[in-house]
Structures are given as C-alpha cells and as structure tokens.
Amino acid sequence: MTRGRSIPEAVKQEIAKELNIFETVQRDGGYGNVSSRDCGNIVKKAVERASIKLK
C-alpha cells in the first residue's frame, strides 16, 4: 500500500475481528469510537500483510 490509499473495508473488518474489536465497530456504526491505538494496530497489520504479498 502506498500513502494516500485506503484500506479496503473487508480487510479492515477482518483485522478488527482478529483484534477482537469488531463488535465495537459494529455496535457504534464505524471506527469513530475505536481507540487510536486499535486503529493504529489495524493499519500496522494491513501494512504487514501488504509487505508480505509484495515479497
């Protein structure tokens, strides 16, 4: 992924499930009430996945 591109929603949801925060996302109708730490963890995992695919 490059700067300025967004993470596909399906990928964000999959990672949120792995991090056990998907219920918060569903209950609150989005990522607005997810902590910045958890949002950062979502981005971190997405970048890790993207770099693995590039190898």
FIFI-732277 format. One record per residue (C-alpha): residue number from 1; residue in three letters; x negated, y negated, z negated. Coordinates in steps of 0.5 Angstrom, whole numbers, plus 500, padded with zeros to 3 digits. Layout:
BEGIN
+-----+--------+-----+-----+-----+
| num | residu |   x |   y |   z |
+-----+--------+-----+-----+-----+
| NUM |    ALA |   X |   Y |   Z |
...
+-----+--------+-----+-----+-----+
end
This chain:
BEGIN
+-----+--------+-----+-----+-----+
| num | residu |   x |   y |   z |
+-----+--------+-----+-----+-----+
|   1 |    MET | 500 | 500 | 500 |
|   2 |    THR | 498 | 493 | 501 |
|   3 |    ARG | 499 | 487 | 498 |
|   4 |    GLY | 506 | 484 | 499 |
|   5 |    ARG | 509 | 490 | 501 |
|   6 |    SER | 515 | 493 | 496 |
|   7 |    ILE | 515 | 500 | 493 |
|   8 |    PRO | 521 | 504 | 496 |
|   9 |    GLU | 527 | 505 | 492 |
|  10 |    ALA | 527 | 512 | 492 |
|  11 |    VAL | 519 | 512 | 490 |
|  12 |    LYS | 521 | 507 | 484 |
|  13 |    GLN | 526 | 512 | 482 |
|  14 |    GLU | 522 | 518 | 482 |
|  15 |    ILE | 517 | 515 | 478 |
|  16 |    ALA | 522 | 512 | 473 |
|  17 |    LYS | 524 | 519 | 472 |
|  18 |    GLU | 517 | 521 | 471 |
|  19 |    LEU | 516 | 516 | 466 |
|  20 |    ASN | 523 | 517 | 462 |
|  21 |    ILE | 525 | 510 | 463 |
|  22 |    PHE | 530 | 512 | 469 |
|  23 |    GLU | 536 | 512 | 464 |
|  24 |    THR | 534 | 504 | 462 |
|  25 |    VAL | 534 | 502 | 470 |
|  26 |    GLN | 541 | 506 | 471 |
|  27 |    ARG | 544 | 503 | 465 |
|  28 |    ASP | 542 | 496 | 466 |
|  29 |    GLY | 543 | 496 | 473 |
|  30 |    GLY | 536 | 495 | 475 |
|  31 |    TYR | 529 | 493 | 473 |
|  32 |    GLY | 530 | 487 | 469 |
|  33 |    ASN | 530 | 490 | 462 |
|  34 |    VAL | 525 | 495 | 463 |
|  35 |    SER | 518 | 492 | 460 |
|  36 |    SER | 513 | 489 | 463 |
|  37 |    ARG | 508 | 495 | 461 |
|  38 |    ASP | 513 | 500 | 464 |
|  39 |    CYS | 514 | 496 | 471 |
|  40 |    GLY | 506 | 496 | 471 |
|  41 |    ASN | 506 | 503 | 470 |
|  42 |    ILE | 511 | 504 | 476 |
|  43 |    VAL | 506 | 500 | 480 |
|  44 |    LYS | 500 | 504 | 478 |
|  45 |    LYS | 503 | 511 | 479 |
|  46 |    ALA | 505 | 508 | 486 |
|  47 |    VAL | 498 | 506 | 488 |
|  48 |    GLU | 495 | 512 | 485 |
|  49 |    ARG | 500 | 516 | 490 |
|  50 |    ALA | 498 | 512 | 496 |
|  51 |    SER | 491 | 512 | 495 |
|  52 |    ILE | 492 | 520 | 494 |
|  53 |    LYS | 495 | 520 | 501 |
|  54 |    LEU | 490 | 516 | 504 |
|  55 |    LYS | 484 | 521 | 503 |
+-----+--------+-----+-----+-----+
end
